[in-house]
């Protein structure tokens, strides 16, 4: 049965193989005219220069953290494999972002050129290029999971074998989360500083079109789409995908540790990665189903993408029943109970995606109402967008709440009696639901990464002066990309909530392993090896009447808001410098507005790069330091409170910010389509102001929150040995 991990390894290689095939197919497409190639080269150069600078900073952080973990391992506070697992998680996460961004920077001009032929050609090039990101993420994640499992299976001793393997592999998740937070925060600051600067000066002050080559911040804006929305989103969902699999593997090892059925524990551990492996094949199939007609509107384009994603989702639900029937056997009911948990996760993902689409797409009434409010100025645009974002939290929160309860009940046979065995099985079911939600990430991420490629294609078409019909097609692809990007953010946030809940249980399991390593017992005198999850909760007095837990909850809730405040202010400071630079160039370089002189694009790129590198450090390091300090001062109960508070407030705040930002963006697009006066009107200027407010909401602070939630959990897990040691002393 242990050889099944080779199926996961094979699936990872298939995913990477198809990613390479789609990449080669994209490169065979023409990049268009000389001017289109020149613009694409500028964007590519700026994106790679930024990523190189970011990795220099991140490498230093990783070396310092790996050194700390090494010291902890040497004094017996951590497993000796942890530093290596941490480094590989960060390396593969960064590699996924690099490959995705490289593909996107080569694909944008080719998408614009393909749109000169037909709308479907443009959609196909952009979507297949986005699929490179999706398949690279799932391929590298499954490669890291399978290789580490094989290595640790060989070297880890027999006692608590699978529990030690899975808790050690969670450290790989921390490496991925750390890399993701730096990428999301840094990339988000970069892209929104450029975007806000380009919009506020170009559109509202000088009344020139978006992506106009006369605007000095245009190239920096296009670079930002790649570093923030491709590389940033790629590593974000990489750590969500890997984290859900790793957390569920750890829960499976714990929940089935005492199973009387031979090999059941191993089967429970391998089940999440096998579901993900089948999801790779179904994602590839779904990618080939995405196509559209020439005269397609927004709803038809959304249907084209939904055809691929929904087909993959339905088939993975069927496959889950087959996988669990094969692994668990049909003699007991557990095979279909666990399968239902997967279905619950899939349904939750679909509902969150549809709700996000409804609240953020200009095809629906909520966003159209935001556009209508522009008739009375930018203040009412902002008020209506804030109200929409707040209202939009209801469906995702209720959906995740129902999914948690249903997946818990499905896994333990709908037994409502709260026992240690039911609790362990139920938490495993919640983890399986998270895996189900992310099982078709190969195609889901393709729909997300497609967005910035289409956006850059539109910018290239505008700057290259292509005919209006081409710009019309790229505008349609770009508007679709705004909706899919918002849907992808909602999807990532929803999966983060389920994964973070599974990580809470994994934290308790790591506390157990830390006690075993030090030879200590629980505070109530129970041997750690024999203790259940309920025993741990009772031993550390983890309940809502414990003031230490409540203090931890308040700190966790505060973290979400302080983190967003830091990142929002960072965008504001960087954008202010960008606005000043664009204004300076318009006033000091004669001939720019007449198109007789070239702007200094490189200076704007440098401003965004320096601003992002400087501003990303504090919020990213805070996410690592606060859980450690909380563990040292407040102990296990305080850390669990911190994680619960961060999860609950961070989830709701992230949904609010992502949906409000998406609605403001598409409200502007709705006006630009000719409604309420169209481009250049007062209504357009009002929606541009709303869009600039929403930019850091949806592309910096909001999407970074789901990483913050999981990174705090991962840090707590890795530092559990230190927490236990200090409070024993």
N, C-alpha and C positions, 0 to 999 in steps of 0.2 A: 504493500500500500504506500510505503514511503517513496516509491519510484514515481508516484503521481506528480511530484514536484517537477519532474522533467517535462510534464505536459505544460506546466506554467512557463518553464524556460523556453519551450518550443513556441508557445504563443507569443512570448516577448520578442523572439527573433522574427516571427511572422509579421508582427506589428512594425518592427523596425524595417523589415524588408519592403513592405508596402509603402512605408513612409519614404524610403529611398526611391521607389518606383515613381510615386507621385511627384517627388522633387525633380527627378530627371525629366519627367513629362513636362513639368512647368518650364524647365530651362530650355526645352526645345521650342517653346513658343517665342515669337518675335517680341522684342522689347520696344518696337515702334520706331519713331523718327529719332534723329540725332538729338533733338532737344529733349524728347522723352527720356532717352538713355542718360543724358547729362543730368537731368533733374533726379532720376532714380539713383545715380551714382553719388550725388550730394547727400541724399537721405541715407543711403547705405553706409557711406563713410562716417557720417555723424552718429548713426546708431551704433556702429561697431566701436567707435572711439569712446562713446559713453559706457557701453557694456564693459569694455576693457578697463576703464577707470573704476567702475563700480566693483568689478571682481578684485581689483587690487586692494580696495578697502575691506571687502568682505573676507578675503583670505587672511588678513591680519586678525580679524575677529575669530575666525575659525581656528587659527593656530593657538590663540590664547585659550579658547574654550577647550580645545583638545588637550592642551597642557594641563588644565585644571582637572579634566576627567582622568588623565593619566595619573596625576597625583592621588586622586581619590581611589583609583584602582590599586595603586601601590600600597595604600594604607588600609585596604580592605573595605572601603565604603562603596565600591562599585565593581562591576564585572570588568575584567581586564580587556574584553573585546569592545567595550563601549566607545573608546576614542576612535577606533577604526570604523565602527558602524556609523558614528556621527559624521566623520569626514566623507565617507562614501555617499551618505544621504545628501549632504550639501553639494558634492561634486556632480552627482547624477541630476539633481534638481537644476543646478546651474547649466549643465550640458543641455537639458531639455529646453530651457529658455533660449540658449544660444542658437541651437538648431532651428527652433521655431522662428526666431527673429531674423536669422539669416535668410530663411525661406521667404518670409514676408517682404523683406527689402528687395528681393529679386522678383517677387510676384506682382507688385503693385503696377509697375509700368506695363507688364505683360497682360494684366487684367484690363487696363485701360485700352491697350491695343486690341485685345480680343473683343471688347465692347464696341469697337469700330465696326465689327462684323455683325454680331447679334447679341442680344441680351443674354441668351443662354450660354454663349461662348464666354462672356465675361463672368457669369455666375459659376460656370464649371471651373475656369482657371482659378478664381478666387477661392472657391470652396475646396477644391482638391489641394490647394496650397495650404489652406487652413487645416486640412486633414493631416498634413505633414506634422503640424504641431500636435494634434490630438493623438496620432499614432505614436509619435516619438515619446510623448509623456507616458502613455500606458506601457509602451515597450520597455523604456528604461526603468520604470517603476517595478514592473514584473521581473525584469532581469535582476535588479538589485535584491528584490525579495527572494527569488528562487536561489540565486547564488549564495546569499547570506545563510539561507536555511540549510543548504548543502554543506557549507563550511562549518557552521555551528553544530549541525547534526553529527559531524565527524569528531569534533573536539570537545563538546560539552559533556560532562560526566552523566552517568545514567540516572542518578538521583534527581528528581524534579526536572528531568531532561527537557521536556517540551515547554514547561513553564519558564525555565531559564533561557531557552532559545528565543521564545516569543517576547519576553520582557527585554532581553538584550536587543532584539531587532527594533523595538520601539525607539531606541536611540537614533537609529537611522532616520526615523520620522522626525526627530528633533532637528537633525541636520537639514532635512528638506524644509522644515518650517522656518528655521533661521534664515536660510537662503531666500525663501519666498518672501519673508517680511521685508528684508532689505530691498529685494527686487520690486515689490509692490509699492513700498513707501518711496524709494528713490525714483523709480520709473513714474509713479503717479505725480510726484512733485515736478519732475522734469516736464512731463507732457502737459500738465495743467498750467504751469508757468508760461509756457510757450503759447498754449491755446488761448488763455485769458488775455495775454499781451497782444496776440494777433487780432483777436475779436474786438477788444475794447477800443483799440486805436484804429485798426483798419476799417471795421464795419461801422462803428458808431460815430467816430470822429471824422473819418475821411470818406466814408460811404463807398468803399471799394469792396468787390466781392470776396467771398471766402476763397482761400488758396490763390489769391491774386499774386503773381510773381513780383509785383511792386512792394509787397509787404515784407519787411525784413525778417519777421518772425515766422514766415510760412514754412521754410525748410525745417526750422526747429520744431514747429508744430507737427510736421509729418514724421520727423525723427521720433518725437514723443509718442505718437501712435504706436510705433513699433516697440519702444523700450518699455512703455507702460502697459499697453493693451495686448501685446503679443507675448513678450518675454515675461512681463509681470503676471499676466493671467495664466501663462503656461506653468510657471513654477508654483503659482497659487493652487491650481487644481492638481498639480503633481503631488503636493504635500497632502491635499485632501484625499486623493485617491490612495496614496500609499498609507496615509494615517488610518483610513477606514479599514483597510485590509489588515494592517499590523495590529490595531487595537482589537479587532474581532478574532484574529488568530490567538492573541493573548487571552481573551475571554473564553475562547473555546478550550484552551489548555487548562484553564482554571475550572470551568463549569463541568467538564467531563473527566476531571482528574481521578475521581473515584468511581468511574463507570465500570460496571461488572462486565460489559461487553468488550471483548478483546479488540484492540485497535480503534475503539470509538474516539478516544481522545485525539489520536493522530488524524482521524477523518474530520473531526470538528475543526482542527487547526488548519487543515488543507482546504476545506470547503470554500472559504472566502476567496482564496487565490484561484481556485478552479472556476468559480463563477466569473471572476474577472477575466480569466483566460478565454472562456467561451464568449464573453462580451467582446473580446477583440475581434473574433471572426464575424460576429453579427454587426459590429460597427463598420467593418470593411464592406460588408454586403450593403448596409444602409447608405454608405457614401456613394455607391454606384447608382442608387435610386434617385439622387437629387438632380433634377433637371426641370426646365420651365419653358414656356412659350414666349414668343417675341413681345406680345402686347400685354404681358402679365403686369397686374397691379400689385399693391402691397400684400393683399390677402392671398393672391395666387403665389407670390414669392414665398410667403410664410408657409403656405401649404406644401410647396416644393421641398423646403427644409424639413417640415414636419413629417413628410412621407418617409424620409430616411430615418429620422430619430424615433418616430413612433413604431415603425416596423421592427427596428432593433430592440426597442423596449418590450414589445409584445413577445418576440421570440425568446428574449432572455428570461421572461417569466416562465415560459414553457420549459426552457432548458433547465431552470432552477429545480423544477419538480423531478426532472430526469436525473440531475446530479445528486440530489439528496436521496432519491430512491435507490440509486446505485451505491452511494456511500453508506447510508444508514440502514438500508434494507427495508422491505415493506412489512416485516413482521410486527413492527411497532408503528405508532402514529407519528413519531418524531419527523419522519421524512417529509410529510406534507405540511406539518406544523411549521417547520423551518422554511419550507418553500413559500408558505403564505407570508412570512416575514419579509422575504425578498420582494414579493408582489406589493406589499404595503409600502416598502421603500420606493419602488418604481412609481406607484400611483402618487405618492407624496411629491416626488420630483416633477411629475407631469402637471399636477395641480399648481405647484409653486410657479412653474414655468408659464402656465397659462394665465395665472393671476398677474404675474409680472408683465406679460405681454399686454393684458387688458389695461393695466394702469399706465403703461409707458408708450404704447404704440399710438401714433397719430390716426390710426384707423378706428380708434374707439373713443367714446365720449369723454372719459376723464381728461385725457391730454388735450382734446379739442377745446374743453372748457378752459384749460390753462391758456390756450391760444386766444380764446375770446376775451379773457381778462386783460389782454394786452391793449385793448381799446381804451382803457383808463390808465395806462402807464405801467412802468416796470414794477412799482410797489405792489400792485394787485397781482401781477404775474408771480412775484415771489411768494405772496401770501397764499395764493391758490395752489402753487406747487408744494409749499410746506404742508398745507392741509391734505393734499392728495397723498403725499408721502406718508403722513401719519395714518390716514385711513387705510392705506395699502398694506399696513403691517398685519391687519386682522387675519386675512386668509392664510398667509404663510405661517403665522404663529399657531392658529387653530389647527392647520394641516399637520405641522410638526408635532403638536401635542397629541393629536389623534393617532398619528403614526407611531409615536413612542408607546402609547398605551396598547394599540393593536399589535404591534410587533412583539411587545413584551408578552401579551396574552397568547398570541399564536405560538410562540416558542415553548411556552410551558403548558400547552394543551388547554388554554382558556380556564386555567385553574386560578381563581381569584384569591385563594388562600396564600398569605404572605409567609413563605418559609424560606430558609437559606437555599434549598435546592431550586425552588421556583425563581428566586431572585437571580441566581447565577444563570439559569437557562434563559430567563427573560432578558437580562442584559446582553447575553449572546445574541438573542433575537433582534435587539435594537441595533447591535453592531452589524448583523447580517442585513438589516434594512438599509443601513448606510451604504454597505457594499452594493446592494441592489440598486440604490439610487445612482451610484457612480459606475455601475458595471459597463454601461455603454459610453463611457467617457470619450472613447476614440472618436465617435461621431458628434457627441455633444460639444466637446471642445472645438471640433472643426467648425461648428456653426458660430462659435464665439470668436475664434481666431480669424475667421473669414471677415468679420466686421472691420477691423483696422486695415486689412488689405484692400477692401472695397473703398474705404475712406481715403487711403493714400492714392488709389487709382483715380478717384475723383479729383484729388488735388493735382495729380500729374496731368490729367486731361485739361483742367483749368489753366494751369501754368504753361502747358504746351500749346494752348490756343486751338484745341481740337474743336470740330464742328459741334453745333448745339445738340444734335441728335445723340452724339456720343456722351456728352455731359448729362443729357437726360437719362440715359441708361445707367451711367455711373452714379447719378443722384439716387436712382431707384435702388441700386445695390447698396449704396451708403445708408439710405434710410432703413433698409432691411437690416443692415449691420448694426445700427443703433438699437433696434429692437432685440436682435439676437444677443447683443452684448449685455443688455439689461437682463434678459432672460438667463444668460449664463451666470451673471452675478447672483441672481436670486437662487439659482440652482446650487452654486458654490456655497452660499450662506446657509441654505437648508441642509445640505449634506454636512456642513461644519457643525450644526447643532446636534445631529445624531452622532457624529463621530466624537465630538467633545464629551457627550454623555458616556459613550463607551470608554473613553480615555479616563474618565473619573474612576470607573471600576478598575481600570488598568493601574491607576495610581495606587489604589489600595493593594493590589496584587504585588506591586513593586515594594511597598512598605513591608509586606509579608516576607519577600525575598531578602530585604535588607536586615530584617530581624533574624532570619535564618543564618545569614552570613556572619552576623555578630554574635550568634548564639544566645540572643536575648528572647524573652517571652513578652507577650502582650501585657499592658498595664493591669489587666484583670487576672494575670497569672496563667492564661491559656497558652499552650505551645503554639507558635505561629504556624507550623506545618499542618496542624490539625484544625486551625481556626477557619470559620466560614466568613463570608463578607459581613453578615449580620454581627458576628462576634467582634469584628474590627470596629464597626460603627458603635457598638456598645462600649468597647474598651476605650475608645478615644472620645466618647461622649459626643458623637456627631449627631446633634439634633438642634432644632430651631430655638430651643430654650437655653442653649449654651451661648453666653455672650461672645465667646471667642469665635464661634461659627458666624454669628451675626456681624461681628467686626470684619471678618474675612469677606462676607457677602458685600458689605458696604465698600470695602477696598476694591473688590472685583468690579462692582458696578461703576465706581469712580474711574477705574482704569480705562474703561471703554470711552468715557467722555474726555478724560485728560489726553488720551492717545489721539482722539479725533481733533481736540483743540490744538495739540502740537502740530499735527499734520496739516490742518486747515491754515493755521498761521504761517506754516512753512511755505505753503503754496502762495499765500498772500504776499509774503516778503519777496519771494522769487518773482512773482508776477509783477510786482511793483517795479522791480529793476528792469524787467522786460518791457513794460509800458514806457518807462523813461528812455530806454534805448531806442525803441521804435520811434517815439516822438523825436528824439534827437536826430535820427537818420533822416526822417522826413523833412526836418527843418534845416539841417546842415548840409545834406548831400543834394545838390541841385540836380534836377532832371529825373528824380525817382518817380514822382507821380505822373510824369509825362512818358515814362517808359524809356527814357534816353540814357539812364544810368542804372547800374546794377546795385542793389542794396548789399550791405555787408552781412550776408547770411551767417558767416562763420562766427561773428561776434555774438549773435543771438544764441547760437548753438552753445557757445562757451558759457554764456550767462546761465542757461538752463542746466548745463552739466555741473558747474561749480555750485549752483544753488542746491541742486539735488544731493550732491555728495556731502555738502556741509549740513544740510537740514535733516537728512535721514538718520543720522547716528543716534540722537537722543531718544526719539520714540521707539526705535528698534531695540536699543540697549535696555530701555525701561521695561520692555516686555520680558526680557531675560532676568533682569535684576530683581524686580518686585516679587516674583514667586519665590526666589531664593531667600530674600529678606523675610518674607512672610513665614516661610517654613522655619527659619532660624528663631524668629521672635514668638510666633503664635503656634508653631507645631502643626501636627497633622490636621487637627480640627480647623485651624485657621486657613490652611492651604485648601482644604475641601470647600470651605466657605468662599474663599477667593475665586476658585474655579467655577462654582455655582453662580456667584454674582456676575462674573465676567461673561459667562455663557448666556445668562438670561438677558442682561442689559445689552450686551454686545450684539446678540442675534437680532433683537428688535430694532436697535439703532442702525445696524447695517442694512436691514431691509428698508427702513425709512429713507436713509440717505441714498441708497442705490436707486430706488424707485422715484424719489423726488427729482434727483439729477437726470434720470432717463426721461421723465416727463417734460422737464424744462427743455432738454435738448430737442426732443421730437415736437414740442410745441413750436419751437423756432422753425423746424423743418416744415411744419404744417403751414405756417405763414409764408415760407419761401416757395411753397407750391402754388401760391397765388391767392391765398385766403387772407382776408382782412388787410388788403392793400399790397401784399406781396413784398418782395425784396426792396429795401430802401425806404419803406414806409415807417411812420412812427411806431406802428404795431410791431414791425420787424425789429426796430431798435430796442423796444421794450423786451421782446423775447430773447434778444441777444444778451441783455443784462441778466435775465433769468438763467440763460444757458451758462454764462460765466460763473454765476453763483453755484450752479449745479455741477460744474465741472469737477471741483475737488470733492464734492459730495459723492459722485458716482464713480470717479476714477482714481481717487487717492484714499480718502478716509474710509468710506463705506466698504469697499472690497478688502481693505487691509484688516478690517475688524475680524473677519472669519479666520484669518491667519493668527491674529493676536489671541483669539480664544484657544486655538489648538496649541500654539507655541507655549502659552503659559502652562497648559496641561503637560506638554512634553518636557518642559524644563522641570516641572514639579516631579515628574516620574524619574528623570535622570538624577535629580538632586535628593531623591528620597532617602538615600543612605546617609547624607549629611544631616537631614532633618531628624532622622531616628537617632543618630549618634549624639547630636547636641542635646536632645531632650532626654536621652538615657543618662547622660552625664549630669 
